[in-house]
Amino acid sequence: MSAEKTLILVKPDGVRRGLTGEVISRIEAKGYSIEALRLLNADRALLEKHYAEHAGKPFYEPLVEFMMSGPIVAIVATGNRVIEGFRSLAGATDPTVAAPGTIRGDLARDQGTKVVQNIVHGSDSPESAAREISIFFPTN
């Protein structure tokens, strides 16, 4: 059985707060492998590709603006059922109700901003993972 891949993003709030190492430690402690990692300042074009399915929704523009507000760390993690496993490790999207022990439950809180700042993103399916990885780690 080949290992599944997922894209994980440490969002600007996580990078700004110095939580990248904590996120990586939790990924590795769970037994997943880091296959690729890069620090970048995402531009509008990249984020428009990444969030294409949300274009036109009320939170779209605040989300793109937030994701451009500082550096992000893009990670490709691999492992058996890594997509499902990381999403469980990340916790609920709303950090106020995210379970203790999860990244969002332990490290994030409602900041009262236009868009939820919840430290991490993880792909939600193998198809999304393949699409998102190709956006953040294009082959030359």
ABEGO torsion letter per residue (X at the ends): XBBBBBBBBBBAAAAAAGAAAAAAAAAAAAGBBBABBBBBBBBAAAAAAAAAAABGBAAAAAAAAAAAABBBBBBBBBEBGAAAAAAAAAEBABAAABBBGBAAAAABBBAGBABBBAGBBBBABAAAAAAAAAAABBBX
